[in-house]
Amino acid sequence: MNIQRSIELFSKAKTLLPGGVDSPVRAFNAVGGQPLFIERGEGAHIYDVDGNQYIDYVLSWGPLILGHAHPLVVESIQKAASLGTSYGAPSPLELDLAELVMELMPNIEMLRFVNSGTEATMTALRLARAYTKRDKIIKFEGCYHGHADMLLVQAGSGVATLGLPDSPGVPASTTKDTLVARFNDLDSVEALFMQFPGEISAIIVEPVAGNMGVVPPAEGFLEGLRKITTENGALLIFDEVMTGFRAHLNGAQARYNIVPDLTTLGKVIGGGLPVGAYGGKREIMQMVAPVGPMYQAGTLSGNPLAMMAGIATLGELKKDGAWQILENAAASLGAGVKSAADAAGIPIQQTRVGTMFSTFFSETVPQDWSTVGKSDTERFGKFFTAMLKNGVYLAPSQFEAGFVSTMHTPKVIEETVAAIEESFKSL
Ligand code: KE4
């Protein structure tokens, strides 16, 4: 496979961008080898600058649920651009997207658009602290909620990939109120509320962990978090930046029937353009400036291009049968991986919730950060590289999730399973 142009571009990129990338996980550090520079995407495929085609399971880390360059999304962005790229003033499009989000996630009574998942989670926590007048927050080891200082504590995703348990540059004063519990372990949460009675403002959780690889919530875990927060006057924040519209069309909160106090969103609601959002109970959201005292702002928040891309994406997604196609594709892929691994005698743990999935090279059932830590990341790296050679682009880390789109047809899934069977032979 000729990737000469990518090699040239990467060496130039490293003189311009730290590590040659604009986000660490893209550097392929966890899997070794040379990141590919992508020229274009179309449907389920991406094409690198050397003309190689790949079936894409990263999909921009989740947003491209309709696949690359969906005609309706492209058309809506072009239309929006012809009317101006940003007004810095209210536009009806923000209301249209807000209503679409609320139609699909009715627990969100009021929301605010921002420009990334990081902005959404950091603001939701500021809001929880403002509302409860308490400073402490609980997150879970291995869960990643973006790169706000107070959250870069035993995070997952790129932090885990790079083996940076905590990032330099984050003052201890910023993380002293960040408490860490163990995912799927209610006792570890109870213990923190016992230790800090009346001091904890909120729990923030990925209702399905996606940043240590996909780890589903254990039976009763989310219900337990809802109970503990209600009993202790703390807020429950579902970080659905990744799980929103992916774990279920109506979010993980619908799949597991839990009503969080606040929800954060991103990725899919922007259809590939920069969008985040935080929202939830109206009473809490009334704390947000200018109607309330808690401050948050953003130059490009709610910009028309991102709104139109989100409207087109969610509009297509909510059409009858669309989401089922997605889930069927993810299910058949999972079955294919499992049978190929069994045939090759390779121990894996295949996890999936809705349209997000992971393949752990491990004999241990993934429950939390310590169990996924038992995965054979070297073998994952070999698998990743073999799959790339066989024309399939997976997330370049054992601690990331894979995603399907409505363009991952049965034929595309079949081709992927064939590549998996081929790749397993080389492990
Ligand atoms: P952004 O700031 O990257 O838009 O969103 C942060 C975020 C918040 N919450 C959850 C649950 C997330 O998964 C993310 C971002 N996800 C990673 C992928 N694991 C983005 C990819 C990257 O960092 O390059």
Boltz pocket constraint, residues with backbone or C-beta under 6 A from the ligand:
constraints:
  - pocket:
      binder: B
      contacts: [[A, 23], [A, 24], [A, 25], [A, 26], [A, 61], [A, 115], [A, 116], [A, 117], [A, 118], [A, 119], [A, 121], [A, 144], [A, 145], [A, 146], [A, 147], [A, 157], [A, 158], [A, 206], [A, 210], [A, 211], [A, 239], [A, 240], [A, 241], [A, 242], [A, 243], [A, 266], [A, 267], [A, 275], [A, 276], [A, 399], [A, 400], [A, 401]]
      max_distance: 6.0
